Amino acid sequence: MAQETERREFLARALLLAGGAAVTSELSACRAKTREELTDLSAVAAVTAMRKGDIKAEDYARALLDRAQRLESLNAFRTLDRKTVL
């Protein structure tokens, strides 16, 4: 049981490191991104950029909300309260 836990921890850490390496180039370009370009970031890249202070969580949320509004015809959300999200 302990070996399985250690294996899971190892795999989780390896995935985090691999994800960080994969988004390095993506993050270097995100400093001057428009709202449309922010929605192109993966979730890992967005969180990493927020932690580094490259983007603000509110800007990212606004970009995602704007995109959801533009694609409203897809009916992806039953309700989406912009004010609550922000």
C-alpha positions in Angstrom: 0.0 0.0 0.0 2.8 2.4 0.8 4.5 1.7 -2.5 1.3 2.5 -4.4 1.0 5.8 -2.5 4.7 6.7 -3.3 4.1 5.8 -6.9 1.1 8.0 -7.1 2.9 10.9 -5.5 5.9 10.4 -7.9 3.5 10.4 -10.9 1.7 13.4 -9.7 4.9 15.4 -9.3 6.3 14.2 -12.6 3.1 15.4 -14.3 3.4 18.8 -12.6 7.0 19.1 -13.8 6.2 18.0 -17.3 3.3 20.4 -17.4 5.5 23.3 -16.3 8.1 22.6 -18.9 5.4 22.3 -21.6 4.0 25.7 -20.8 7.2 27.7 -20.5 7.1 28.9 -24.1 3.4 29.6 -23.9 3.8 31.7 -20.7 6.6 33.8 -22.2 4.1 35.0 -24.8 1.2 35.6 -22.5 2.2 38.9 -21.0 0.6 40.9 -23.8 -2.3 38.7 -24.7 -5.7 40.0 -25.6 -8.8 38.5 -24.0 -9.3 36.2 -27.0 -5.7 34.9 -26.8 -6.1 34.3 -23.0 -8.8 31.7 -23.8 -6.2 29.8 -25.9 -4.1 29.1 -22.8 -4.5 25.6 -21.2 -5.7 25.5 -17.7 -2.2 24.6 -16.4 -0.7 27.5 -18.4 -3.3 30.0 -17.1 -2.8 29.0 -13.4 0.9 29.1 -13.8 0.7 32.5 -15.4 -1.5 33.8 -12.6 0.9 32.4 -9.9 3.8 34.2 -11.6 1.8 37.4 -11.9 1.9 37.4 -15.7 -1.9 37.6 -15.9 -4.7 38.5 -13.5 -7.4 36.0 -12.5 -10.0 38.6 -13.2 -8.7 39.2 -16.7 -8.7 35.5 -17.4 -12.3 35.1 -16.0 -13.5 38.0 -18.2 -11.9 36.5 -21.2 -13.6 33.2 -20.6 -17.0 34.9 -19.9 -16.7 36.9 -23.1 -16.0 33.7 -25.0 -19.0 32.0 -23.4 -21.2 34.9 -24.4 -19.9 34.9 -28.0 -20.6 31.1 -28.3 -24.0 31.4 -26.5 -25.7 29.7 -29.4 -24.1 26.4 -28.4 -26.2 26.3 -25.2 -23.2 25.1 -23.2 -24.4 26.7 -20.0 -27.9 26.6 -18.6 -27.1 29.7 -16.5 -24.0 31.8 -16.2 -24.0 34.7 -13.8 -21.2 37.0 -14.9 -21.4 39.1 -11.7 -21.0 36.0 -9.5 -18.1 34.7 -11.5 -16.2 38.0 -11.3 
